[in-house]
Amino acid sequence: MNKKHTSAKVGTLASKTLQSNSSSQIAKQLAASALSQTHTSRQTGAKMESKASHVLQSDKYSDSTKTLAASVLAQANKQR
């Protein structure tokens, strides 16, 4: 079990991402996942973990999207 949770800084970024009309669909998915893990013991699911990994390996995503992806991955199940 992973006991990490979304930091306040990443939570703020996630909230702004969800409110922005210019945010990509993947950025909004990552933001929603990060926010759902704020102050909870929820872990990232396998599908979202895979998406976050793809974002971090690609050059086409912004730094803020990669920040969200990194947070989501940090909260993944350590046994996977």
Buried (B, 14 or more C-beta within 10 A) or exposed (E): EBEBBBEEEBBEBBBEBBEEEEBBEBBBBBBBBBBBBBEEEBBBBEEBBEBBBEBBEEEEBEEBBBBBBBBBBBBBEEEE
